Amino acid sequence: MIIPIFIMNRGCPHRCLFCNEELTAENRPERLEETGFQETVRAYLRGRGRKTGPVQIAFYGGTFTGMPREEQRRLLELAAFFLKEGTVDAIRISTRPDEIDAEGLDLIKDFGVRTVEVGAQSLDDDVLLLSRRGHTAADTLHAMSLLKERGFATGIHLMAGLPGDSPERFAETIDKVIALSPDMVRIHPTIVLRDTPLADIYREEGYTPLTLSEAVLQCKDALKKLSAAGIAVIRAGLQTTRGLEEPGAVVAGPFHPAFRSLVESAIFLDMAVALCESTLCSAFTRGKSLVFTVSPADISHLKGPQKENITALMARFKLADIRITTDPSLPRRTLILTTGNRRVKTDWSGRMMEFHREESADLRLYSLS
């Protein structure tokens, strides 16, 4: 459980091309004062119910380590109260890569910060320059090295479709991120928000945002590669806020309230097509009745929005029928195709194997965790 406290651009050396924190975060400045802070944390803890697992207080929305040291100490002391109380396990922060140094990391670690999320956005210097980020890819590499030396859990924020970016450049950024081995990644496509420099450039026809289908395609490939590398993608797409729901808040770009669901549905369609076209199954699928089996948590992703995946598969392979069954013991991100006496299994990595019904007891062996 993460209890978000938004610091609203505090510590940021300048405003980035695409940034409008008033829309993407819940602007509650009273949360940063002692009474409001405690009330916010208590409310989240009460709403937790019987859920188990670690609890973290997270400072989001600005550059935490860019704030004056005294301001950092003040906020960390507010959070540390709950650590001492035992109701919160750790603190996490988000910051820029060029605002990370050894002395600052030693300070936040002493107060119980265990996770640091780095807003890299890209690891391509041309893209960073055009996006007016004010830092380089080398800054991110240096920051990650300092964080790992001190034992922090690390996260990296990335954006697809920034000015100057391309599918090839974004794919290269993903490969570089995998080489850095962060514990987690957040990805979202670039959205043109009102009252931003990017909105002005867009109106002057100096920037073309990704279409929704282009954004899904790029993030789909990234999600598969990161997952195969064992790196958790803890968010795909911007989280919907009341600000983003205001008329005119989103000027342009591939904003969708269920963006991650679209991405995962696209992956499952790829998996289903691969199974039907594989040499193991191709002779047994066209014109036939097929049965797909997934984890109950993945059934909506296999069907796709408005059952678009099922419609596409029926038309592409001229199928007589598709039936979907669920298996609670089957790990997520795994898909089984049954046609006649043949059963073939695949997962997000693209690995594929055939097995018989009596050999299917241990499905975990061949799937991603």
C-alpha positions in Angstrom: 0.0 0.0 0.0 1.3 3.4 -1.0 0.1 6.6 0.7 0.8 9.4 -1.8 1.7 12.9 -0.6 2.1 15.3 -3.5 4.7 18.0 -3.1 3.6 19.8 -6.2 6.8 20.8 -8.1 8.7 21.6 -5.0 12.4 21.2 -5.6 12.1 21.3 -9.4 14.8 23.5 -11.0 12.4 24.4 -13.8 9.2 23.4 -15.4 9.5 20.6 -18.0 7.9 21.0 -21.4 5.0 18.6 -20.7 4.4 19.2 -17.0 1.1 20.3 -15.3 1.1 18.9 -11.8 -2.1 20.6 -10.9 -3.9 18.3 -13.3 -1.9 15.0 -12.8 -1.8 15.2 -9.0 -4.4 15.9 -6.3 -3.4 19.5 -5.3 -3.7 19.3 -1.5 -1.1 21.7 0.0 -2.5 21.1 3.5 -1.1 17.6 3.3 2.4 19.0 3.7 1.6 20.5 7.1 1.6 18.5 10.3 -2.2 18.2 11.0 -3.1 17.7 7.3 -0.3 15.2 6.9 -1.4 13.1 9.9 -5.0 13.2 8.8 -4.2 12.0 5.3 -2.1 9.1 6.5 -4.6 8.1 9.1 -7.4 8.1 6.5 -5.4 5.8 4.2 -4.6 3.5 7.1 -8.3 3.3 8.1 -9.3 2.5 4.5 -6.8 -0.3 4.3 -9.2 -2.7 6.1 -7.8 -6.2 6.5 -5.3 -5.9 3.6 -1.8 -7.1 4.5 1.6 -6.3 3.1 4.1 -3.4 3.5 2.9 0.2 3.8 4.9 3.1 2.4 4.4 6.9 2.5 5.4 8.3 -0.9 6.4 11.9 -1.7 5.4 12.4 -5.4 4.9 15.2 -7.8 8.1 17.1 -7.4 11.9 16.8 -7.0 12.2 15.7 -3.4 16.0 15.8 -3.2 16.0 19.2 -4.9 14.3 20.8 -2.0 16.4 22.6 0.7 17.7 20.1 3.2 15.7 21.6 6.0 12.4 21.1 4.1 13.4 17.5 3.3 14.0 16.9 7.0 10.7 18.5 8.0 8.7 16.3 5.7 10.7 13.2 6.5 10.2 13.7 10.2 6.4 13.9 9.6 6.6 10.5 7.9 9.1 9.0 10.4 6.5 9.5 13.1 4.5 6.7 11.5 7.6 4.5 11.1 8.3 4.8 14.8 4.6 4.1 15.5 4.9 0.9 13.5 1.9 1.6 11.2 4.1 2.4 8.2 7.1 0.3 7.0 9.1 2.7 4.8 9.2 5.9 2.8 9.6 6.4 -0.9 10.4 9.5 -2.9 10.5 10.6 -6.5 13.2 12.9 -7.8 15.2 13.9 -10.9 18.5 12.1 -11.7 20.5 15.3 -11.6 19.4 16.1 -8.1 20.8 13.0 -6.6 24.1 13.1 -4.7 25.8 11.0 -2.0 25.2 13.4 0.9 21.5 13.8 0.1 21.0 10.0 -0.2 22.7 9.5 3.2 20.2 12.0 4.7 17.1 10.4 3.3 18.3 6.9 4.2 18.7 7.9 7.8 15.0 8.9 7.9 13.8 5.6 6.5 13.5 6.2 2.8 13.9 2.8 1.2 12.7 3.4 -2.4 13.7 6.2 -4.8 11.9 6.6 -8.1 14.0 8.5 -10.7 12.2 10.6 -13.4 14.4 9.8 -16.3 11.7 9.9 -19.0 14.2 8.9 -21.7 17.8 7.7 -22.0 18.3 9.5 -25.4 20.1 12.8 -25.1 18.5 14.3 -28.1 15.0 13.5 -26.8 15.9 14.9 -23.4 17.2 18.1 -24.9 14.1 18.7 -27.1 11.9 17.9 -24.0 13.8 20.6 -22.0 14.5 18.1 -19.2 17.8 19.8 -18.2 19.7 16.6 -17.6 21.4 13.9 -19.7 21.2 10.1 -19.9 24.5 10.0 -18.1 22.9 11.7 -15.1 20.5 8.8 -14.8 23.2 6.2 -15.1 25.2 8.0 -12.3 22.1 8.4 -10.1 21.3 4.7 -10.4 24.8 3.8 -9.5 24.7 5.9 -6.3 21.3 4.5 -5.4 22.4 0.9 -5.8 25.6 1.4 -3.9 23.5 2.5 -0.9 21.0 -0.3 -1.2 17.9 1.6 -2.2 15.1 -0.1 -4.2 15.0 1.8 -7.4 12.3 2.9 -9.9 12.6 4.7 -13.3 9.9 6.8 -14.9 9.7 6.7 -18.7 7.6 8.5 -21.3 6.9 7.3 -24.9 6.4 9.8 -27.7 8.4 12.7 -26.3 9.5 15.4 -28.8 12.2 13.9 -31.1 11.5 10.4 -29.9 10.7 7.4 -32.3 9.7 3.8 -31.8 13.4 2.8 -32.4 14.7 5.4 -29.9 12.2 4.4 -27.3 13.0 0.7 -27.8 16.7 1.6 -27.3 15.8 3.4 -24.0 14.0 0.3 -22.8 17.1 -1.8 -23.5 19.3 0.7 -21.6 16.9 0.7 -18.7 16.9 -3.1 -18.6 20.7 -3.0 -18.4 20.4 -0.7 -15.3 18.2 -3.4 -13.6 15.8 -1.1 -11.7 13.3 -2.8 -9.4 10.4 -1.2 -11.0 9.4 1.0 -14.0 6.5 3.4 -14.7 5.7 4.1 -18.4 3.1 6.5 -19.9 2.7 8.0 -23.3 3.2 11.8 -23.6 0.0 13.7 -23.2 -0.4 17.3 -24.2 -1.9 19.0 -21.2 -3.3 22.5 -21.0 -1.2 25.4 -19.7 2.1 23.7 -20.7 4.8 24.8 -23.2 4.1 21.5 -25.1 0.5 22.7 -25.6 1.8 25.9 -27.2 4.2 23.9 -29.5 1.4 21.5 -30.4 -0.9 24.4 -31.4 1.9 25.8 -33.5 2.1 22.4 -35.3 5.6 21.8 -33.9 4.7 18.6 -32.1 2.6 15.6 -33.2 1.6 13.3 -30.3 1.3 9.5 -30.7 -2.0 8.1 -31.6 -3.6 5.7 -29.1 -2.8 2.7 -31.3 0.9 3.9 -31.6 1.2 4.4 -27.9 -0.3 1.0 -27.1 2.1 -0.7 -29.6 5.2 1.0 -28.1 4.2 0.4 -24.5 3.2 -3.2 -25.4 6.7 -4.0 -26.6 8.2 -2.3 -23.6 6.1 -4.1 -21.1 6.9 -7.5 -22.6 10.7 -6.8 -22.6 10.7 -5.4 -19.1 8.6 -8.3 -17.7 10.8 -10.9 -19.4 13.8 -9.2 -17.7 12.1 -9.6 -14.3 11.5 -5.8 -13.9 8.0 -4.9 -12.6 6.0 -2.3 -14.5 4.0 -0.8 -11.7 2.1 1.6 -13.9 1.4 2.0 -17.6 -0.4 5.2 -18.5 -1.3 8.3 -16.5 -3.5 7.8 -13.5 -6.8 9.5 -13.9 -7.4 12.4 -11.6 -10.2 14.9 -11.2 -8.0 17.5 -12.9 -7.5 15.3 -16.0 -11.3 14.8 -16.2 -11.9 18.6 -16.4 -13.1 19.7 -19.9 -10.1 20.9 -21.9 -7.5 19.5 -19.5 -6.2 17.1 -22.1 -5.4 19.1 -25.3 -4.2 16.1 -27.4 -2.5 12.8 -27.2 -3.3 9.1 -26.3 -4.9 9.6 -22.9 -7.1 6.7 -21.9 -8.4 5.9 -18.3 -7.7 2.2 -18.8 -4.5 2.5 -20.8 -2.7 -0.5 -19.2 -5.7 -2.7 -19.9 -5.5 -1.8 -23.6 -1.8 -2.7 -23.6 -2.3 -6.0 -21.9 -5.2 -6.9 -24.2 -2.9 -6.2 -27.2 -0.3 -8.6 -25.7 -2.9 -11.3 -25.3 -4.1 -10.9 -28.8 -0.5 -11.3 -30.0 -0.2 -14.5 -27.9 -3.4 -15.9 -29.2 -2.4 -15.2 -32.8 1.0 -16.7 -32.2 -0.5 -19.9 -30.8 -2.9 -20.2 -33.8 -0.1 -19.6 -36.3 2.5 -21.8 -34.7 3.7 -25.0 -36.5 2.3 -26.9 -33.5 -1.3 -25.7 -34.1 -1.7 -24.1 -37.5 -3.1 -27.2 -39.2 -5.6 -27.7 -36.4 -7.0 -24.2 -35.9 -8.4 -22.7 -39.2 -12.1 -23.2 -39.3 -12.2 -25.1 -36.0 -13.6 -24.5 -32.6 -10.9 -23.4 -30.1 -10.7 -23.3 -26.3 -8.4 -20.7 -24.6 -7.5 -21.1 -20.9 -6.2 -18.2 -18.8 -6.0 -17.1 -15.2 -9.3 -15.6 -14.0 -7.5 -12.2 -13.6 -6.6 -12.2 -17.3 -10.0 -13.1 -18.9 -10.9 -9.5 -19.7 -7.4 -8.9 -21.3 -7.8 -12.0 -23.5 -11.3 -10.9 -24.7 -10.1 -7.3 -25.3 -12.3 -4.2 -25.0 -15.8 -4.9 -26.3 -14.5 -8.4 -27.1 -12.4 -7.0 -29.9 -9.8 -9.7 -29.6 -12.3 -12.5 -30.0 -13.8 -10.8 -33.0 -10.4 -10.3 -34.6 -9.4 -14.0 -34.0 -12.7 -15.3 -35.4 -12.3 -13.3 -38.6 -8.6 -13.9 -39.1 -8.8 -17.7 -38.7 -12.4 -18.2 -39.9 -13.1 -20.0 -36.7 -16.4 -21.8 -35.9 -16.3 -20.9 -32.3 -14.0 -19.6 -29.4 -14.6 -20.7 -25.8 -12.7 -19.3 -22.9 -12.1 -21.2 -19.7 -10.3 -20.1 -16.5 -7.9 -21.9 -14.3 -7.2 -20.3 -10.9 -3.9 -22.3 -10.6 -2.6 -20.9 -13.8 -0.2 -18.0 -13.4 -1.1 -14.6 -14.9 0.3 -13.8 -18.3 0.0 -17.4 -19.5 -2.3 -18.6 -22.3 -3.2 -22.2 -23.3 -4.8 -23.1 -26.6 -6.8 -26.4 -26.8 -7.9 -27.7 -30.2 -8.8 -31.3 -30.6 -6.3 -33.3 -28.6 -3.6 -30.7 -28.8 -2.8 -28.3 -26.0 -0.1 -25.6 -26.5 1.0 -23.0 -24.0 2.7 -19.6 -24.2 3.4 -16.6 -22.1 4.6 -13.0 -22.4 8.1 -14.1 -23.2 6.9 -15.8 -26.4 8.0 -19.2 -25.3 5.8 -22.0 -26.5 5.4 -25.7 -25.7 3.0 -28.5 -26.4 1.8 -30.8 -23.6 -0.9 -33.4 -23.1 -3.8 -33.1 -20.7 -2.4 -35.5 -18.2 0.9 -33.6 -18.2 -0.5 -30.2 -17.3 -0.3 -30.4 -13.5 2.6 -28.0 -13.1 1.9 -25.0 -15.3 4.1 -22.6 -13.4 7.3 -24.3 -14.6 7.0 -22.7 -18.1 5.4 -19.3 -17.3 6.5 -15.9 -16.0 5.9 -15.3 -12.3 
